[in-house]
C-alpha cells in the first residue's frame, strides 16, 4: 500500500458539519479494507478531535495519512490553546459552555477517549495560539 | 430484527430516515452524552436519547447504528431530519421515558 494523505478544514462553531471529516475518513478506510476494529478506534479519535476544534478551537485542520505500517491522524487548530494539558487529560474535566453541555458535549471524555483509542498520542499547545494533536495507529492487520 | 420491526412492535413514530428501515438492530444503548455514546454504543445498535440536534446523526453514522429513538416526547429539529434522510438513519419518536422503553426493548430480546 502506498502512502495516502487526506486533509479537511474544520470551522470553529460549525456544528452543522461537525463529524463530516471523520465520516469521510471512516468510509475511505472501509474501502481500503482496513481492519474494522481499527476503523472504529480511528472514528472515535477523529470525532472527538473534530468536536474539540468546533467547540474550543479556532478554525482547524484534520489530516490523515495512511500507509502499510501505520495511520497518523493530525488535528490542529488556531484556538485558545490548553494552559494545562495534564488537567485537560483528566476524565471529567471540561471547559465547555453550558450551551454545549446541554447538547451532550463537555463531559470531559474527549481527550481521554482519544488517548484510550490511539496507540500513541501527542499534544502540543500554546495558550493563545492553538493546539496540535497527533494520534498514531499501528496497522497490525497488514 | 430490523429497524422497521422496532417501530411496529414498540409503537414508535418514524419521522426521518425511512430508507434505512431495513437496517438490522444489534443491541441497544441509552445515553445523552455524545462522547459516552461514541465510546460505548455497540455497533449496529438502536440508540435511545433525548438529544435532537443534528450531531446525533454523525454519532449514529460513526457507530453504524440501526436507528435513533428520541424518548420522552423529544423531537428532532428540521436539520436533523434532513440529515437523517440524507444518511438513511431512521429517527423514531417515543413518548415514553428512556428507562421504560429500554426495559421493553431488553425484555423483547434487543440486547
Contacts between the chains, C-beta under 8 A, distances in Angstrom:
chain1	res1	chain2	res2	distance
A	15	B	53	7.2
A	15	B	54	7.4
A	15	B	55	5.9
A	16	B	54	6.7
A	16	B	79	6.8
A	18	B	55	5.8
A	18	B	58	6.5
A	19	B	55	6.4
A	19	B	58	2.8
A	19	B	59	7.3
A	19	B	61	7.6
A	19	B	62	7.0
A	20	B	58	7.2
A	22	B	58	7.3
A	22	B	62	6.0
A	23	B	58	6.3
A	23	B	61	5.2
A	23	B	62	6.4
A	26	B	61	7.6
A	26	B	62	6.2
A	40	B	43	6.9
A	43	B	38	7.9
A	43	B	62	4.5
A	43	B	63	8.0
A	44	B	38	5.4
A	44	B	39	6.4
A	44	B	62	7.7
A	47	B	38	5.7
A	47	B	58	6.9
A	47	B	59	7.3
A	47	B	62	5.6
A	48	B	35	6.5
A	48	B	38	6.9
A	51	B	34	7.6
A	51	B	35	8.0
A	103	B	34	7.7
A	103	B	51	6.8
A	103	B	53	5.6
A	103	B	55	7.0
A	104	B	32	5.1
A	104	B	33	5.2
A	104	B	34	4.4
A	104	B	37	8.0
A	104	B	49	7.7
A	104	B	51	4.9
A	104	B	55	8.0
A	105	B	33	8.0
A	105	B	34	5.9
A	105	B	35	7.3
A	107	B	33	4.4
A	107	B	34	7.8
A	107	B	35	5.0
A	107	B	36	6.3
A	109	B	33	7.2
A	109	B	35	3.7
A	109	B	36	6.2
A	109	B	39	6.6
A	110	B	35	5.6
A	113	B	35	5.9
A	113	B	38	6.8
A	113	B	39	5.2
A	116	B	39	7.8
